């Protein structure tokens, strides 16, 4: 990369997935000598600075008396906890009872922080603003800096008639239910979209695309998904889109396997269980998984999450509230996951087959994609039987599938998506700097 310093402002969604995705890119850019600033949500205070970044944070809602003591991403942990009963419903029913309230919460946060974000941009004076979120923040669209959008969810977010609708978890090869799902999305979201679109335009930003809550960049857009699992054969993208086959941050500490995991009996595999910071907050689900997996010959490393004190692990398990996922994954044989895009793409990067138990948002789309491509097994999260879990374990631990995924992982790693994405951001920022300098020169 060119050594001349640039200023790059990241604004990720408050959840761990998008923030970790931006941390990985930001770390590459910081090490190249650039100034990297995070306009993250306030509960991340101190955590990004510890990694070498500047923090200029925003509140998405009026701060509470205990705001300084909140865990990173607490805003969304609380929201998911309060709406968790909706995850048991079919995806088409979740449109009104979960997806709509989620959009509303995201929109409320965007509206609330808009004045703060304008002030941050004025202070930071970025060459490029990089948004990894799913709603528009007009301040990012109306400032002088260039704008880069990152899609760190399943790329069905870039919609098209030849692919299944986003959030549906419907199969790619059977369009029977696609139109009904799209019609219900229109019925349940049209009014919300119209209101938000009007506000976006009032702030000076362009109108939003039809029934979408965020713009694409006219300059450069990034998305995180391996070529082997992508949808571009059914839904081509224009030249502004750049695929990052994976985006595995290099900031996690090394993970040394505990003796229970390292010294396991012959024939015992090592499986990583993570439902993410939000999914693992469902204590009943975690207890169910511990119970069924305890009756297998395998060993498990469990990411226990924010409710880690509320359930106990079985004798064939070790775990902790937080685990360095990116350095742990290369050492396991398979993964049981909620289907968050970070975990799915990181598992593929390391060539690990998956059992996917989707809960919300794009997790159904990832679960379906892994299953229909044969990269893993999708199970019904709240109704799987013991026998289904055991059969899924046999499938993902088979030598044939593990061998196939090892080859996929090697190909993904060879494309180095993290540095490819950082190079796009740097290029856009440098082009902006050149335009500004040229304008100043002409005016002088």
N, C-alpha and C positions, 0 to 999 in steps of 0.2 A: 504494500500500500504506500502511497505518497506520504512523506513524513510531515508535510505542512499541516499544522493542527486545524481541525474543524470543530464546530460545536454541534453536538447531536442531542436532541431532546427526545427521550422516550416517554410515552404515556401508555402504560399497560393497564388492562383491566386488573382489578384488585386481587383476583384469584391467583393461586400459585402457578397454574399452568402458563398463562400469558406473561406473568412477571418473570418466571424462570426462563421463558423463551427469550425475553428481552435482555435478561441478565447475560445469557450466553452470547448474544450478538454484541451487547455493550462491552463485554469483557474483551472481545477481539478488537473492537474499535478503540477502547481505552489503551490497550497494550500497543496499538499502532501510534499512540501519541495524541489521540484526539480527546477533547473535552466531552465527557458523557454525563448528561444530567437526567435524572428521573423525576418526572412529575407524577409519581405514583400516589396512591391513596394513603392517607396519613398514618394508618396502622403499620406501615412499612418503615416508619421512622427508625433510623439507626441501622437497619438491616442492609440497606443498599450502600450506605456510606462505608460500612465495614468491608465491603467488597471493592472499594476504591472509587465509587461513583459519587457525584454530587447529588444531593436531595433537595428538591424544591416541591414540596408535597401539597396535595389538595385534600379537602374534606368533601365527601360525597353527600353528606347530611350534616345538620348541626351537631357539633361535637358534644358528646355526653360527658358527665362528670368523671367517668372512668376511662375516657378515651386514651389517655396516655398509657394505660395498662393493657390495652387491647393487643391481642395477638395479630400478626400479619394476616390480612384478609378476613378479619373478624366480621366485617360488614356482610360478606357473602356467606360465611359460616352460619351466622344467625339467621339469614334469610332462608338458606337451604334447610336448616333445622326446623324452622316454622312451617315449611311447605312440604316436608318429606313425605307425608301421607299420599301426596299426589303421584309419587313415583310408582305406585302400584297400579296405576291406571294405564290403559292402552295409550299410545302416543297421540292418537287423534283426540282423545278426551283430555289429554294434558294441555292441548292448545289453549283452552279457555282457563283452565284451573292452575296451570303452572307456567307455560310459555308466556302468556299475556302478562301475568303479574311480574314475571322476570323482566320482560321488556319495560314494563312500567317503572320498576325499581331502577333499571339502568338509565332510563330517560330522566327520572327524577334526579339521579346523581349528576347527569350531564348538565341539566338546567341549573342545579344548585352550584356547581363548581365553575360555571362559565366565567364569571367575573374573576375568580381566582386564577383561572388558566390564562386569561388575557394578561394579567399582571405578571405571571411567571414568564410568559413569552417575552414581555417587555424587558424583564430583568435579564433573562438568559441570552436573548438575541441569537437564536439558533440558526444554523445554516439549513438544517432539515429537522422536521418533526416526524417522529415515527410512532404511529398509533397501532397498538395491538389490542383492539377492543371490537365490539360489535355494534356500537352506537356512535353517531356523529357528535363530535365536540366542535361546534362552529369556529371556536377560536383557532383551532388547528387548520381549518380550511381557509380562513380569512387573513392569516398573518402573512408576512412577506416571505417566510421560509418555504422551502419545498416541502411537500407532503408525501410520505410513504405509508401505505397501509399494509399491515401484516394480518393474515388470516391464520391463526394458530389453532382453529377448530377444523373439523372435517371439511374438506373443500366442496362439499355439496352446498356450502354457503354461497358459492358462485353458482347460481342456479341456472337451469336450462330445461327445456321440454323433454330432452332425451335422457335425463337422469332423474332419479327418485327425489321427491321434495325433501328439503332439509328438515331435520328433527323427526322424520317419520320412521326411520329404521326399516323402511320397506325395501324389498329386494330389487336389485338392478335389472333382473331379467324378467320381471313380471309387473307391468304397469297397471294392472287391474285397479288398484286402489289409489293410484297417484292423484287423479283428478279430484276425487272426493276429498282427499286430504288437503289439496290446494284450495278447494272451495271452502272448506271449514276454516282454513287459515285466513282466507279473505274475510269471511263473515266475522271471525273473532278478533281480527286485528285492523280492519280498515279504518275505523274511527280513531283508534290510537295513532296509527300511522299518519292520518290526515292532520291531527292536532300537532304532532311532533314536527311534521314537515313544515307546517306553517310557522312554528317557532324557529326552526332552523333557518328559514328564509328571512325571518325578522332580524336575525342576528347577522345577516349579510352573506350567508353561505348559499351555494346553489341548491335548487330543489333536489330532494332525495329521489333515487330511482323508485319506480313503482313498487310499493309494499316492502321496501327495504329501509333499514334504519341507519345505514351508513353509506357514504360514497366510496367509489373506487378512486384511486389516484390517477390523474391523467399522465403522471410521470413514471411511477413505478409501484407495483404491488408485489408483495411476497406472500407465499403460502407454504405451509409445512406439511408435506405428505410425500412418501416415496413414489417414484415413478412406477414401481411394480404394483402399487395399489391405487393409482390415480384414475381419474375419470375422463381425461382429456380426449380419449378416443370417442367418447359420446358427447362431450361438451367442450369443444376447443376453446382456448382462451387467447386473447389478443396479445400483442407484443409487450404490453406494459406488465404482464404477469410473469413472475419468475418463481420457479419451484425450488424450494429448499428441501431436498429429499429427506433430510433430518436436521435437527438443530439441537445438538446435545451439548449443553453447557460444560465448560471445563473448570468450574469453580468449586465443585464438590470435593470434599476431603476423601482420601483413600478409605476403603472399607475392608477391614480384615474379618474374615469369616469367624464367628464364634466356634468353639470346638464342637458343639452339638451339630452345627451345619457342616463343618469341615470334615469331621471324623465320623461319617455316617456309614451304616452297614452296606455291604454289597447289594446292589439292586435298589437302593434307596436314592431317589432323585432329590434335588434341591429346588424348591418352588418359592417364588417371591409373590406375596399377597399384598396388594395395595389397592384400596378403593379411593385413593386420593384424600386430601384433607377434608373434603366435603362428604364424600361417601362413607368414609370411616367414622363419621360422627353418628351414623345409624348403629347404635350399640346392639340392638336386637339382631340386625343382619350380621354384624361382626361375630356375635356369639354363635349364631347358626353356622357360620363358616368354620369357626374354630371347632365346633362340635363334629361336623361331618369330616373335616380334614384330619381330625385327631385319630380317626379310625382307618387311616391309610398307612402304608409302610414308609411314606416319604417324610422328609424334613422340610420345614417352612421358615422363611424369614418374613415377618409380618410388620408392615408399617401401621402402627396402631392409631395414629392420628390424635385429634384434639380430645377425644374421650378415652384416652389410654388408661386412665385409672378406673374405668367403669367395667372392664372385662379382663379376664385372665386368659393367658395362652395355655395351650395343652403342652404335654411333655415333649412332643416332637416339634416344638416351635420356639423360636427366639424372635425378639422384636423390640421396637422402641417407638416413641411418639413420632420422631423424625428419623429418616434414614437417608444416606446419600445415594439416591437412586441410580445416578449415572455411573457410579463406580461399583455399585452392587450388582447391577444387571449382567455384566459380563461373566459373573461367577455362578449364575443360576442356570437351571435347565429349562424352565418355563415360567410363565407369569400368569397370575390370576388378577384381573384388573377390572375396573369400572368402565374402561373404554375412553377415558380422557385422552385427548389427542397427544398430549405430551408423553404419557406412558406408552400409548400405542406406537408412536413413531420412534420412541427411544428403544422399545422392545424390538421393533423391526431393525433398527440400526445395529443392535447387538445380535440379531438373528435368533430371537427367542419366540417360540410359539406361545399362543395366549388362550386362556379361557376368559371370556368377556361377560360381565354381569352389568349391563347398562342401567343407569339410574335416571339421567336427565340430559337435556340439551342434545348435543351431537353424539353422545355416547352410544345411542341406538344405531346411528349411522355407522360409527366405527365398528360396533359389534357385528352388524350385518355384513360390512365389507370384509372383515377378517374371516367370517364364517364362509361367505360365498366364494372367497378366493382360496379357501383351504389353508389359511395362515393360522387358524385357531377355531375355537368353538364358541358359539353364542348360546348362553343359557338364560332361562327366565329367572330374573334376579330374586324374586320373592317366592317362587313356586317350584324351583328345581328340586328334584328328588335326590336322595343319596346316590342312587344308581346312576342318574344322569351325570352327577359330578364325577363319580368314579370312572364312568365311560369316557368323559371328557379328558380326565387326567391320563388315561391310557392312550387316548388319541394324541394329545399334545406332547407326550413323553415318548412316543414311538420313534425309533431310530430314523425311519423314513422322513417323518415331518421335521425332526430336529436337523437332519442333514439338509433338507430343502431350505429351511430357514437360515441355516448357517451360510449357504450360498447367497441368499437374498441379502443378508446382513453385510457380507463382504462387498457386494456390489454397491449397496447404499453408502457404506463408509468410504468407498473409493471416490465418491462424488463430493464429499466434504461440504455438505449443505450449509453448515454454520459459516464457513468462510465465504462461500458463494453469496449468502445473504448479506453479510457484512460488506462485501465488495460493492453490491448494488447500492446500499445505503451511503457508503463513502462516495461513490461516483455521483449520486444525486446531490449530495451536499457540496461536492467540489464544483459541480456545474453551477449550482446556485451561487457559490462564492465568486466564481468567474464572472457571472452575469452582473453581480453587484459591483465588483471592481471595475468592470467595463463601463457601467453606467456612471460611476463616480468619475472615471477618467474622462468620459465624454463631456460631462457637466463642467469639469475643471477646465 
